[in-house]
Amino acid sequence: MSGGLLEGRLIVVVGAGGVGKTTLAAALALASAKQGRRTLVMTFDPSLRLKDALGVGASAKDKPIRVIEDGPGFLDAALLDAKRTFDRLIRTYAPDAAAAKRIFSNRFYRDMAGNLSGILEYMAMERLFEMQASGRYDRVILDTPPTTQAMEFLQAPDRMMNLVDSKAIRFALDPWWDGKGKKSLAFRVVAKGALELSDRIIGRQFVLDVVEFIRAFAPLFEGFRSRALEVRNLLLSSDTQFLLVAGPGADRVPDAMFFLRKLAETGHHLGPILVNQMHPTPDPNAGKSPGMTLLHFLAERDQRGLKLLSSLFPGAQAIIPVALEPLPPADLKSLGQFSERLMKSKPIK
């Protein structure tokens, strides 16, 4: 377990919703660029809050956009659009124009491919591979969506490899669909019955569109498998660090422990835990107005949560409290000021 905030070529920022992950990811990326690193910050959070934090537009969905340039270092920002990434993937890896056209013209792909369950995570995996393989960046900082989707992203490489090797894919690729297979009579009877049943439930044409979609994708499957394996190895690499962002207060500890358990189970490398948005302790001489009483309560609540989280890690795990900002950074100047304060934050042990 590492104690530095900027260690490794890939930094993945994870945590529950509403704990300030996006602002922290942007601030870390800004600090990395100012250290002279060629840095990319990217997000696959569907809310695209990073766009507002860095002041980039929708064009960052197509290609990384330069945010700042500081000597040898610079900061680019990229936003993930699942459908655009999927389209670019096909144009890049289809064996020829005819194969790409076959996929693009498939009705299932046109109507549903960008909205399939898990597709955002698969495309985030592909985009991460694309950016890492480009060699343009010394460090990539990835801002993830809350809990469930972040965990699905970590599982995406294994899911993709399992999907490519699945029986359903092999069945869809069977020559039987063309009437050219050598399957037994029993197989043909069962398959015909299954097709007729599906026709009554969801429609024969839908089934045939899905089968055609899978068959059109067949030339790309080996590439999917190899890239998924590379991303899996990248996420497990010692040069990849996961930063867990937790909210203050004892009620946020279970969320943090859930992420920590999952990361430990999957063998990923944990960096510091950032306990963000900590309320400062008011001056004792500030009076006892209702506002001051509330601030005292919130500060004491946050300290109790911090002590509870710390007590669960008797080892050398770095836990860094980060003070609540009076106002969230609204532009690059205020983000830069927050970034400087963040990099000066010290672990409690």
Summary of the structure (lengths in Angstrom):
residues: 349
radius of gyration: 24.2
end to end distance: 13.2
largest distance: 89.1
contacts: 1073
relative contact order: 0.16
helix: 58%
strand: 15%
